[in-house]
Amino acid sequence: MIVNLTKDGWDVIYHRAHALLAAQLGGHWRRADFPVRFYKTIAAISHHDDLEKEWKGNNLTESGAPLDFTLRHLVTIKEV
């Protein structure tokens, strides 16, 4: 998951939601600038995070904060 600390708590974005948003943005590509394989490109964008882990197990740090995927390598298995 993608985690951003805010003044009021956390913004948590699941990888698949991020990929679908990216595809929606790609859908607004100017027609004149479409890549040769536009529809395949949009399909690839929408599935680029499909192999990320689903929401299973404990995805919290030892202190109880949501664990951003970019920080997973910094914690031990006991913390995760």
PDB file of N, CA, C and O in Angstrom:
ATOM      1  N   MET A   1       0.832  -1.172   0.000  1.00  0.00           N
ATOM      2  CA  MET A   1       0.000   0.000   0.000  1.00  0.00           C
ATOM      3  C   MET A   1       0.879   1.239   0.000  1.00  0.00           C
ATOM      4  O   MET A   1       2.029   1.203   0.438  1.00  0.00           O
ATOM      5  N   ILE A   2       0.336   2.308  -0.485  1.00  0.00           N
ATOM      6  CA  ILE A   2       1.033   3.590  -0.513  1.00  0.00           C
ATOM      7  C   ILE A   2       0.481   4.400   0.651  1.00  0.00           C
ATOM      8  O   ILE A   2      -0.731   4.578   0.767  1.00  0.00           O
ATOM      9  N   VAL A   3       1.361   4.890   1.507  1.00  0.00           N
ATOM     10  CA  VAL A   3       0.934   5.576   2.719  1.00  0.00           C
ATOM     11  C   VAL A   3       1.543   6.969   2.762  1.00  0.00           C
ATOM     12  O   VAL A   3       2.747   7.143   2.577  1.00  0.00           O
ATOM     13  N   ASN A   4       0.700   7.948   3.005  1.00  0.00           N
ATOM     14  CA  ASN A   4       1.155   9.327   3.160  1.00  0.00           C
ATOM     15  C   ASN A   4       0.629   9.867   4.477  1.00  0.00           C
ATOM     16  O   ASN A   4      -0.571   9.812   4.746  1.00  0.00           O
ATOM     17  N   LEU A   5       1.523  10.385   5.290  1.00  0.00           N
ATOM     18  CA  LEU A   5       1.145  11.003   6.551  1.00  0.00           C
ATOM     19  C   LEU A   5       0.537  12.372   6.268  1.00  0.00           C
ATOM     20  O   LEU A   5       1.095  13.153   5.497  1.00  0.00           O
ATOM     21  N   THR A   6      -0.594  12.662   6.883  1.00  0.00           N
ATOM     22  CA  THR A   6      -1.224  13.975   6.756  1.00  0.00           C
ATOM     23  C   THR A   6      -1.341  14.579   8.148  1.00  0.00           C
ATOM     24  O   THR A   6      -1.072  13.904   9.142  1.00  0.00           O
ATOM     25  N   LYS A   7      -1.736  15.834   8.225  1.00  0.00           N
ATOM     26  CA  LYS A   7      -1.869  16.465   9.543  1.00  0.00           C
ATOM     27  C   LYS A   7      -2.991  15.833  10.359  1.00  0.00           C
ATOM     28  O   LYS A   7      -2.995  15.925  11.586  1.00  0.00           O
ATOM     29  N   ASP A   8      -3.946  15.188   9.680  1.00  0.00           N
ATOM     30  CA  ASP A   8      -5.082  14.576  10.369  1.00  0.00           C
ATOM     31  C   ASP A   8      -4.993  13.061  10.491  1.00  0.00           C
ATOM     32  O   ASP A   8      -5.901  12.440  11.043  1.00  0.00           O
ATOM     33  N   GLY A   9      -3.936  12.457   9.997  1.00  0.00           N
ATOM     34  CA  GLY A   9      -3.813  10.996  10.060  1.00  0.00           C
ATOM     35  C   GLY A   9      -3.044  10.449   8.878  1.00  0.00           C
ATOM     36  O   GLY A   9      -1.890  10.817   8.656  1.00  0.00           O
ATOM     37  N   TRP A  10      -3.680   9.566   8.115  1.00  0.00           N
ATOM     38  CA  TRP A  10      -3.006   8.887   7.023  1.00  0.00           C
ATOM     39  C   TRP A  10      -3.872   8.870   5.777  1.00  0.00           C
ATOM     40  O   TRP A  10      -5.095   8.754   5.864  1.00  0.00           O
ATOM     41  N   ASP A  11      -3.241   8.986   4.620  1.00  0.00           N
ATOM     42  CA  ASP A  11      -3.865   8.666   3.342  1.00  0.00           C
ATOM     43  C   ASP A  11      -3.285   7.312   2.950  1.00  0.00           C
ATOM     44  O   ASP A  11      -2.073   7.177   2.786  1.00  0.00           O
ATOM     45  N   VAL A  12      -4.133   6.330   2.804  1.00  0.00           N
ATOM     46  CA  VAL A  12      -3.699   4.986   2.438  1.00  0.00           C
ATOM     47  C   VAL A  12      -4.302   4.653   1.080  1.00  0.00           C
ATOM     48  O   VAL A  12      -5.518   4.714   0.901  1.00  0.00           O
ATOM     49  N   ILE A  13      -3.451   4.303   0.133  1.00  0.00           N
ATOM     50  CA  ILE A  13      -3.884   3.985  -1.225  1.00  0.00           C
ATOM     51  C   ILE A  13      -3.419   2.567  -1.543  1.00  0.00           C
ATOM     52  O   ILE A  13      -2.226   2.268  -1.479  1.00  0.00           O
ATOM     53  N   TYR A  14      -4.350   1.713  -1.879  1.00  0.00           N
ATOM     54  CA  TYR A  14      -3.993   0.349  -2.264  1.00  0.00           C
ATOM     55  C   TYR A  14      -3.402   0.365  -3.672  1.00  0.00           C
ATOM     56  O   TYR A  14      -3.772   1.201  -4.496  1.00  0.00           O
ATOM     57  N   HIS A  15      -2.495  -0.552  -3.940  1.00  0.00           N
ATOM     58  CA  HIS A  15      -1.804  -0.572  -5.228  1.00  0.00           C
ATOM     59  C   HIS A  15      -2.764  -0.685  -6.408  1.00  0.00           C
ATOM     60  O   HIS A  15      -2.585  -0.003  -7.417  1.00  0.00           O
ATOM     61  N   ARG A  16      -3.761  -1.522  -6.293  1.00  0.00           N
ATOM     62  CA  ARG A  16      -4.685  -1.682  -7.425  1.00  0.00           C
ATOM     63  C   ARG A  16      -5.493  -0.415  -7.661  1.00  0.00           C
ATOM     64  O   ARG A  16      -5.784  -0.079  -8.809  1.00  0.00           O
ATOM     65  N   ALA A  17      -5.860   0.294  -6.600  1.00  0.00           N
ATOM     66  CA  ALA A  17      -6.580   1.563  -6.764  1.00  0.00           C
ATOM     67  C   ALA A  17      -5.682   2.581  -7.459  1.00  0.00           C
ATOM     68  O   ALA A  17      -6.141   3.349  -8.305  1.00  0.00           O
ATOM     69  N   HIS A  18      -4.412   2.584  -7.101  1.00  0.00           N
ATOM     70  CA  HIS A  18      -3.437   3.474  -7.738  1.00  0.00           C
ATOM     71  C   HIS A  18      -3.321   3.164  -9.230  1.00  0.00           C
ATOM     72  O   HIS A  18      -3.266   4.078 -10.054  1.00  0.00           O
ATOM     73  N   ALA A  19      -3.283   1.886  -9.574  1.00  0.00           N
ATOM     74  CA  ALA A  19      -3.165   1.490 -10.982  1.00  0.00           C
ATOM     75  C   ALA A  19      -4.403   1.896 -11.776  1.00  0.00           C
ATOM     76  O   ALA A  19      -4.291   2.358 -12.911  1.00  0.00           O
ATOM     77  N   LEU A  20      -5.579   1.727 -11.184  1.00  0.00           N
ATOM     78  CA  LEU A  20      -6.808   2.112 -11.883  1.00  0.00           C
ATOM     79  C   LEU A  20      -6.885   3.622 -12.076  1.00  0.00           C
ATOM     80  O   LEU A  20      -7.339   4.091 -13.120  1.00  0.00           O
ATOM     81  N   LEU A  21      -6.446   4.382 -11.084  1.00  0.00           N
ATOM     82  CA  LEU A  21      -6.414   5.840 -11.236  1.00  0.00           C
ATOM     83  C   LEU A  21      -5.444   6.235 -12.347  1.00  0.00           C
ATOM     84  O   LEU A  21      -5.741   7.120 -13.149  1.00  0.00           O
ATOM     85  N   ALA A  22      -4.292   5.584 -12.393  1.00  0.00           N
ATOM     86  CA  ALA A  22      -3.319   5.866 -13.453  1.00  0.00           C
ATOM     87  C   ALA A  22      -3.924   5.593 -14.830  1.00  0.00           C
ATOM     88  O   ALA A  22      -3.690   6.349 -15.773  1.00  0.00           O
ATOM     89  N   ALA A  23      -4.701   4.513 -14.945  1.00  0.00           N
ATOM     90  CA  ALA A  23      -5.345   4.191 -16.224  1.00  0.00           C
ATOM     91  C   ALA A  23      -6.394   5.240 -16.585  1.00  0.00           C
ATOM     92  O   ALA A  23      -6.532   5.609 -17.751  1.00  0.00           O
ATOM     93  N   GLN A  24      -7.130   5.717 -15.588  1.00  0.00           N
ATOM     94  CA  GLN A  24      -8.117   6.767 -15.852  1.00  0.00           C
ATOM     95  C   GLN A  24      -7.430   8.035 -16.358  1.00  0.00           C
ATOM     96  O   GLN A  24      -7.918   8.691 -17.278  1.00  0.00           O
ATOM     97  N   LEU A  25      -6.307   8.369 -15.755  1.00  0.00           N
ATOM     98  CA  LEU A  25      -5.547   9.534 -16.233  1.00  0.00           C
ATOM     99  C   LEU A  25      -5.051   9.294 -17.653  1.00  0.00           C
ATOM    100  O   LEU A  25      -5.108  10.194 -18.491  1.00  0.00           O
ATOM    101  N   GLY A  26      -4.567   8.087 -17.928  1.00  0.00           N
ATOM    102  CA  GLY A  26      -4.112   7.745 -19.275  1.00  0.00           C
ATOM    103  C   GLY A  26      -5.226   7.835 -20.295  1.00  0.00           C
ATOM    104  O   GLY A  26      -4.978   8.124 -21.466  1.00  0.00           O
ATOM    105  N   GLY A  27      -6.450   7.592 -19.863  1.00  0.00           N
ATOM    106  CA  GLY A  27      -7.599   7.681 -20.757  1.00  0.00           C
ATOM    107  C   GLY A  27      -7.871   9.088 -21.258  1.00  0.00           C
ATOM    108  O   GLY A  27      -8.638   9.277 -22.202  1.00  0.00           O
ATOM    109  N   HIS A  28      -7.248  10.069 -20.634  1.00  0.00           N
ATOM    110  CA  HIS A  28      -7.420  11.465 -21.054  1.00  0.00           C
ATOM    111  C   HIS A  28      -6.312  11.930 -21.996  1.00  0.00           C
ATOM    112  O   HIS A  28      -6.184  13.124 -22.268  1.00  0.00           O
ATOM    113  N   TRP A  29      -5.522  10.996 -22.487  1.00  0.00           N
ATOM    114  CA  TRP A  29      -4.464  11.280 -23.449  1.00  0.00           C
ATOM    115  C   TRP A  29      -5.075  11.987 -24.658  1.00  0.00           C
ATOM    116  O   TRP A  29      -6.134  11.596 -25.146  1.00  0.00           O
ATOM    117  N   ARG A  30      -4.409  13.011 -25.125  1.00  0.00           N
ATOM    118  CA  ARG A  30      -4.910  13.694 -26.338  1.00  0.00           C
ATOM    119  C   ARG A  30      -4.851  12.737 -27.514  1.00  0.00           C
ATOM    120  O   ARG A  30      -3.834  12.088 -27.754  1.00  0.00           O
ATOM    121  N   ARG A  31      -5.948  12.660 -28.238  1.00  0.00           N
ATOM    122  CA  ARG A  31      -6.045  11.718 -29.359  1.00  0.00           C
ATOM    123  C   ARG A  31      -4.895  11.906 -30.354  1.00  0.00           C
ATOM    124  O   ARG A  31      -4.391  10.927 -30.903  1.00  0.00           O
ATOM    125  N   ALA A  32      -4.488  13.120 -30.583  1.00  0.00           N
ATOM    126  CA  ALA A  32      -3.405  13.384 -31.536  1.00  0.00           C
ATOM    127  C   ALA A  32      -2.072  12.792 -31.066  1.00  0.00           C
ATOM    128  O   ALA A  32      -1.178  12.543 -31.876  1.00  0.00           O
ATOM    129  N   ASP A  33      -1.947  12.568 -29.757  1.00  0.00           N
ATOM    130  CA  ASP A  33      -0.698  12.054 -29.192  1.00  0.00           C
ATOM    131  C   ASP A  33      -0.779  10.586 -28.771  1.00  0.00           C
ATOM    132  O   ASP A  33       0.130  10.090 -28.106  1.00  0.00           O
ATOM    133  N   PHE A  34      -1.852   9.885 -29.146  1.00  0.00           N
ATOM    134  CA  PHE A  34      -2.003   8.473 -28.774  1.00  0.00           C
ATOM    135  C   PHE A  34      -0.777   7.681 -29.203  1.00  0.00           C
ATOM    136  O   PHE A  34      -0.272   7.887 -30.306  1.00  0.00           O
ATOM    137  N   PRO A  35      -0.286   6.776 -28.356  1.00  0.00           N
ATOM    138  CA  PRO A  35       0.754   5.853 -28.809  1.00  0.00           C
ATOM    139  C   PRO A  35       0.141   4.869 -29.814  1.00  0.00           C
ATOM    140  O   PRO A  35      -1.080   4.735 -29.890  1.00  0.00           O
ATOM    141  N   VAL A  36       0.976   4.198 -30.566  1.00  0.00           N
ATOM    142  CA  VAL A  36       0.504   3.265 -31.596  1.00  0.00           C
ATOM    143  C   VAL A  36      -0.427   2.214 -30.993  1.00  0.00           C
ATOM    144  O   VAL A  36      -1.456   1.889 -31.585  1.00  0.00           O
ATOM    145  N   ARG A  37      -0.086   1.696 -29.860  1.00  0.00           N
ATOM    146  CA  ARG A  37      -0.892   0.658 -29.195  1.00  0.00           C
ATOM    147  C   ARG A  37      -1.589   1.258 -27.972  1.00  0.00           C
ATOM    148  O   ARG A  37      -1.365   0.820 -26.844  1.00  0.00           O
ATOM    149  N   PHE A  38      -2.418   2.242 -28.201  1.00  0.00           N
ATOM    150  CA  PHE A  38      -3.058   2.989 -27.115  1.00  0.00           C
ATOM    151  C   PHE A  38      -3.822   2.084 -26.153  1.00  0.00           C
ATOM    152  O   PHE A  38      -3.605   2.159 -24.944  1.00  0.00           O
ATOM    153  N   TYR A  39      -4.701   1.240 -26.654  1.00  0.00           N
ATOM    154  CA  TYR A  39      -5.536   0.420 -25.775  1.00  0.00           C
ATOM    155  C   TYR A  39      -4.710  -0.600 -24.991  1.00  0.00           C
ATOM    156  O   TYR A  39      -5.009  -0.886 -23.832  1.00  0.00           O
ATOM    157  N   LYS A  40      -3.689  -1.140 -25.614  1.00  0.00           N
ATOM    158  CA  LYS A  40      -2.799  -2.053 -24.894  1.00  0.00           C
ATOM    159  C   LYS A  40      -2.011  -1.298 -23.821  1.00  0.00           C
ATOM    160  O   LYS A  40      -1.734  -1.834 -22.748  1.00  0.00           O
ATOM    161  N   THR A  41      -1.657  -0.059 -24.122  1.00  0.00           N
ATOM    162  CA  THR A  41      -0.949   0.769 -23.148  1.00  0.00           C
ATOM    163  C   THR A  41      -1.825   1.031 -21.932  1.00  0.00           C
ATOM    164  O   THR A  41      -1.367   0.906 -20.797  1.00  0.00           O
ATOM    165  N   ILE A  42      -3.083   1.392 -22.162  1.00  0.00           N
ATOM    166  CA  ILE A  42      -4.003   1.649 -21.051  1.00  0.00           C
ATOM    167  C   ILE A  42      -4.224   0.368 -20.242  1.00  0.00           C
ATOM    168  O   ILE A  42      -4.273   0.412 -19.013  1.00  0.00           O
ATOM    169  N   ALA A  43      -4.355  -0.768 -20.925  1.00  0.00           N
ATOM    170  CA  ALA A  43      -4.517  -2.046 -20.218  1.00  0.00           C
ATOM    171  C   ALA A  43      -3.293  -2.335 -19.352  1.00  0.00           C
ATOM    172  O   ALA A  43      -3.431  -2.767 -18.208  1.00  0.00           O
ATOM    173  N   ALA A  44      -2.108  -2.101 -19.886  1.00  0.00           N
ATOM    174  CA  ALA A  44      -0.880  -2.334 -19.122  1.00  0.00           C
ATOM    175  C   ALA A  44      -0.807  -1.405 -17.913  1.00  0.00           C
ATOM    176  O   ALA A  44      -0.417  -1.827 -16.825  1.00  0.00           O
ATOM    177  N   ILE A  45      -1.178  -0.150 -18.103  1.00  0.00           N
ATOM    178  CA  ILE A  45      -1.179   0.802 -16.988  1.00  0.00           C
ATOM    179  C   ILE A  45      -2.134   0.323 -15.895  1.00  0.00           C
ATOM    180  O   ILE A  45      -1.800   0.366 -14.711  1.00  0.00           O
ATOM    181  N   SER A  46      -3.317  -0.131 -16.292  1.00  0.00           N
ATOM    182  CA  SER A  46      -4.325  -0.516 -15.296  1.00  0.00           C
ATOM    183  C   SER A  46      -3.950  -1.770 -14.515  1.00  0.00           C
ATOM    184  O   SER A  46      -4.500  -2.021 -13.443  1.00  0.00           O
ATOM    185  N   HIS A  47      -3.024  -2.553 -15.042  1.00  0.00           N
ATOM    186  CA  HIS A  47      -2.638  -3.803 -14.373  1.00  0.00           C
ATOM    187  C   HIS A  47      -1.205  -3.782 -13.855  1.00  0.00           C
ATOM    188  O   HIS A  47      -0.692  -4.827 -13.454  1.00  0.00           O
ATOM    189  N   HIS A  48      -0.546  -2.632 -13.851  1.00  0.00           N
ATOM    190  CA  HIS A  48       0.879  -2.637 -13.524  1.00  0.00           C
ATOM    191  C   HIS A  48       1.186  -2.979 -12.071  1.00  0.00           C
ATOM    192  O   HIS A  48       2.336  -3.282 -11.752  1.00  0.00           O
ATOM    193  N   ASP A  49       0.207  -2.940 -11.188  1.00  0.00           N
ATOM    194  CA  ASP A  49       0.449  -3.311  -9.790  1.00  0.00           C
ATOM    195  C   ASP A  49      -0.292  -4.570  -9.370  1.00  0.00           C
ATOM    196  O   ASP A  49      -0.441  -4.819  -8.174  1.00  0.00           O
ATOM    197  N   ASP A  50      -0.757  -5.362 -10.313  1.00  0.00           N
ATOM    198  CA  ASP A  50      -1.532  -6.557  -9.979  1.00  0.00           C
ATOM    199  C   ASP A  50      -0.760  -7.570  -9.141  1.00  0.00           C
ATOM    200  O   ASP A  50      -1.371  -8.348  -8.409  1.00  0.00           O
ATOM    201  N   LEU A  51       0.534  -7.578  -9.228  1.00  0.00           N
ATOM    202  CA  LEU A  51       1.310  -8.567  -8.487  1.00  0.00           C
ATOM    203  C   LEU A  51       1.657  -8.116  -7.079  1.00  0.00           C
ATOM    204  O   LEU A  51       2.260  -8.878  -6.322  1.00  0.00           O
ATOM    205  N   GLU A  52       1.292  -6.903  -6.712  1.00  0.00           N
ATOM    206  CA  GLU A  52       1.528  -6.448  -5.347  1.00  0.00           C
ATOM    207  C   GLU A  52       0.643  -7.252  -4.405  1.00  0.00           C
ATOM    208  O   GLU A  52      -0.425  -7.725  -4.793  1.00  0.00           O
ATOM    209  N   LYS A  53       1.089  -7.400  -3.184  1.00  0.00           N
ATOM    210  CA  LYS A  53       0.344  -8.191  -2.207  1.00  0.00           C
ATOM    211  C   LYS A  53      -1.030  -7.587  -1.946  1.00  0.00           C
ATOM    212  O   LYS A  53      -1.203  -6.370  -1.886  1.00  0.00           O
ATOM    213  N   GLU A  54      -1.987  -8.477  -1.796  1.00  0.00           N
ATOM    214  CA  GLU A  54      -3.313  -8.044  -1.374  1.00  0.00           C
ATOM    215  C   GLU A  54      -3.218  -7.640   0.097  1.00  0.00           C
ATOM    216  O   GLU A  54      -2.195  -7.846   0.749  1.00  0.00           O
ATOM    217  N   TRP A  55      -4.286  -7.074   0.593  1.00  0.00           N
ATOM    218  CA  TRP A  55      -4.319  -6.660   1.994  1.00  0.00           C
ATOM    219  C   TRP A  55      -4.470  -7.912   2.855  1.00  0.00           C
ATOM    220  O   TRP A  55      -5.579  -8.297   3.226  1.00  0.00           O
ATOM    221  N   LYS A  56      -3.346  -8.534   3.161  1.00  0.00           N
ATOM    222  CA  LYS A  56      -3.330  -9.726   3.999  1.00  0.00           C
ATOM    223  C   LYS A  56      -2.271  -9.534   5.064  1.00  0.00           C
ATOM    224  O   LYS A  56      -1.281  -8.836   4.845  1.00  0.00           O
ATOM    225  N   GLY A  57      -2.471 -10.139   6.191  1.00  0.00           N
ATOM    226  CA  GLY A  57      -1.470 -10.079   7.236  1.00  0.00           C
ATOM    227  C   GLY A  57      -1.434  -8.725   7.914  1.00  0.00           C
ATOM    228  O   GLY A  57      -2.349  -7.913   7.777  1.00  0.00           O
ATOM    229  N   ASN A  58      -0.380  -8.506   8.633  1.00  0.00           N
ATOM    230  CA  ASN A  58      -0.219  -7.285   9.403  1.00  0.00           C
ATOM    231  C   ASN A  58       0.635  -6.310   8.610  1.00  0.00           C
ATOM    232  O   ASN A  58       1.831  -6.539   8.434  1.00  0.00           O
ATOM    233  N   ASN A  59       0.053  -5.253   8.139  1.00  0.00           N
ATOM    234  CA  ASN A  59       0.773  -4.239   7.370  1.00  0.00           C
ATOM    235  C   ASN A  59       0.964  -2.978   8.193  1.00  0.00           C
ATOM    236  O   ASN A  59       0.834  -1.859   7.695  1.00  0.00           O
ATOM    237  N   LEU A  60       1.277  -3.187   9.465  1.00  0.00           N
ATOM    238  CA  LEU A  60       1.498  -2.070  10.373  1.00  0.00           C
ATOM    239  C   LEU A  60       2.917  -2.131  10.913  1.00  0.00           C
ATOM    240  O   LEU A  60       3.505  -3.207  11.023  1.00  0.00           O
ATOM    241  N   THR A  61       3.459  -0.979  11.247  1.00  0.00           N
ATOM    242  CA  THR A  61       4.758  -0.937  11.908  1.00  0.00           C
ATOM    243  C   THR A  61       4.568  -1.347  13.362  1.00  0.00           C
ATOM    244  O   THR A  61       3.442  -1.523  13.826  1.00  0.00           O
ATOM    245  N   GLU A  62       5.666  -1.496  14.066  1.00  0.00           N
ATOM    246  CA  GLU A  62       5.602  -1.874  15.478  1.00  0.00           C
ATOM    247  C   GLU A  62       4.799  -0.863  16.293  1.00  0.00           C
ATOM    248  O   GLU A  62       4.150  -1.230  17.272  1.00  0.00           O
ATOM    249  N   SER A  63       4.842   0.402  15.896  1.00  0.00           N
ATOM    250  CA  SER A  63       4.104   1.442  16.620  1.00  0.00           C
ATOM    251  C   SER A  63       2.646   1.549  16.186  1.00  0.00           C
ATOM    252  O   SER A  63       1.899   2.360  16.734  1.00  0.00           O
ATOM    253  N   GLY A  64       2.226   0.735  15.200  1.00  0.00           N
ATOM    254  CA  GLY A  64       0.832   0.728  14.778  1.00  0.00           C
ATOM    255  C   GLY A  64       0.516   1.592  13.577  1.00  0.00           C
ATOM    256  O   GLY A  64      -0.646   1.704  13.186  1.00  0.00           O
ATOM    257  N   ALA A  65       1.527   2.205  12.982  1.00  0.00           N
ATOM    258  CA  ALA A  65       1.306   3.039  11.794  1.00  0.00           C
ATOM    259  C   ALA A  65       1.204   2.149  10.558  1.00  0.00           C
ATOM    260  O   ALA A  65       1.819   1.083  10.521  1.00  0.00           O
ATOM    261  N   PRO A  66       0.434   2.566   9.537  1.00  0.00           N
ATOM    262  CA  PRO A  66       0.390   1.790   8.298  1.00  0.00           C
ATOM    263  C   PRO A  66       1.774   1.748   7.653  1.00  0.00           C
ATOM    264  O   PRO A  66       2.505   2.738   7.672  1.00  0.00           O
ATOM    265  N   LEU A  67       2.121   0.611   7.089  1.00  0.00           N
ATOM    266  CA  LEU A  67       3.456   0.418   6.522  1.00  0.00           C
ATOM    267  C   LEU A  67       3.453   0.674   5.024  1.00  0.00           C
ATOM    268  O   LEU A  67       2.847  -0.079   4.261  1.00  0.00           O
ATOM    269  N   ASP A  68       4.129   1.735   4.603  1.00  0.00           N
ATOM    270  CA  ASP A  68       4.266   2.061   3.185  1.00  0.00           C
ATOM    271  C   ASP A  68       5.137   1.004   2.508  1.00  0.00           C
ATOM    272  O   ASP A  68       6.127   0.551   3.083  1.00  0.00           O
ATOM    273  N   PHE A  69       4.768   0.614   1.290  1.00  0.00           N
ATOM    274  CA  PHE A  69       5.511  -0.441   0.588  1.00  0.00           C
ATOM    275  C   PHE A  69       6.972  -0.079   0.370  1.00  0.00           C
ATOM    276  O   PHE A  69       7.808  -0.977   0.268  1.00  0.00           O
ATOM    277  N   THR A  70       7.313   1.210   0.295  1.00  0.00           N
ATOM    278  CA  THR A  70       8.709   1.601   0.072  1.00  0.00           C
ATOM    279  C   THR A  70       9.556   1.437   1.329  1.00  0.00           C
ATOM    280  O   THR A  70      10.785   1.482   1.258  1.00  0.00           O
ATOM    281  N   LEU A  71       8.914   1.247   2.473  1.00  0.00           N
ATOM    282  CA  LEU A  71       9.649   1.112   3.735  1.00  0.00           C
ATOM    283  C   LEU A  71       9.725  -0.329   4.225  1.00  0.00           C
ATOM    284  O   LEU A  71      10.370  -0.603   5.236  1.00  0.00           O
ATOM    285  N   ARG A  72       9.077  -1.248   3.524  1.00  0.00           N
ATOM    286  CA  ARG A  72       9.008  -2.636   3.983  1.00  0.00           C
ATOM    287  C   ARG A  72      10.397  -3.235   4.218  1.00  0.00           C
ATOM    288  O   ARG A  72      10.574  -4.031   5.140  1.00  0.00           O
ATOM    289  N   HIS A  73      11.365  -2.871   3.412  1.00  0.00           N
ATOM    290  CA  HIS A  73      12.711  -3.444   3.562  1.00  0.00           C
ATOM    291  C   HIS A  73      13.430  -2.921   4.807  1.00  0.00           C
ATOM    292  O   HIS A  73      14.463  -3.470   5.188  1.00  0.00           O
ATOM    293  N   LEU A  74      12.909  -1.877   5.445  1.00  0.00           N
ATOM    294  CA  LEU A  74      13.569  -1.285   6.603  1.00  0.00           C
ATOM    295  C   LEU A  74      13.130  -1.893   7.932  1.00  0.00           C
ATOM    296  O   LEU A  74      13.710  -1.577   8.971  1.00  0.00           O
ATOM    297  N   VAL A  75      12.125  -2.752   7.921  1.00  0.00           N
ATOM    298  CA  VAL A  75      11.630  -3.334   9.161  1.00  0.00           C
ATOM    299  C   VAL A  75      11.889  -4.831   9.177  1.00  0.00           C
ATOM    300  O   VAL A  75      12.036  -5.462   8.130  1.00  0.00           O
ATOM    301  N   THR A  76      11.942  -5.382  10.366  1.00  0.00           N
ATOM    302  CA  THR A  76      12.150  -6.820  10.487  1.00  0.00           C
ATOM    303  C   THR A  76      10.809  -7.533  10.390  1.00  0.00           C
ATOM    304  O   THR A  76       9.751  -6.912  10.490  1.00  0.00           O
ATOM    305  N   ILE A  77      10.867  -8.830  10.195  1.00  0.00           N
ATOM    306  CA  ILE A  77       9.645  -9.633  10.097  1.00  0.00           C
ATOM    307  C   ILE A  77       8.811  -9.489  11.371  1.00  0.00           C
ATOM    308  O   ILE A  77       7.582  -9.462  11.292  1.00  0.00           O
ATOM    309  N   LYS A  78       9.443  -9.396  12.537  1.00  0.00           N
ATOM    310  CA  LYS A  78       8.703  -9.263  13.791  1.00  0.00           C
ATOM    311  C   LYS A  78       7.872  -7.986  13.814  1.00  0.00           C
ATOM    312  O   LYS A  78       6.793  -7.959  14.407  1.00  0.00           O
ATOM    313  N   GLU A  79       8.363  -6.928  13.174  1.00  0.00           N
ATOM    314  CA  GLU A  79       7.635  -5.661  13.158  1.00  0.00           C
ATOM    315  C   GLU A  79       6.470  -5.700  12.189  1.00  0.00           C
ATOM    316  O   GLU A  79       5.484  -4.989  12.384  1.00  0.00           O
ATOM    317  N   VAL A  80       6.561  -6.509  11.159  1.00  0.00           N
ATOM    318  CA  VAL A  80       5.518  -6.568  10.145  1.00  0.00           C
ATOM    319  C   VAL A  80       4.590  -7.633  10.499  1.00  0.00           C
ATOM    320  O   VAL A  80       3.619  -7.870   9.780  1.00  0.00           O
TER     321      VAL A  80
END
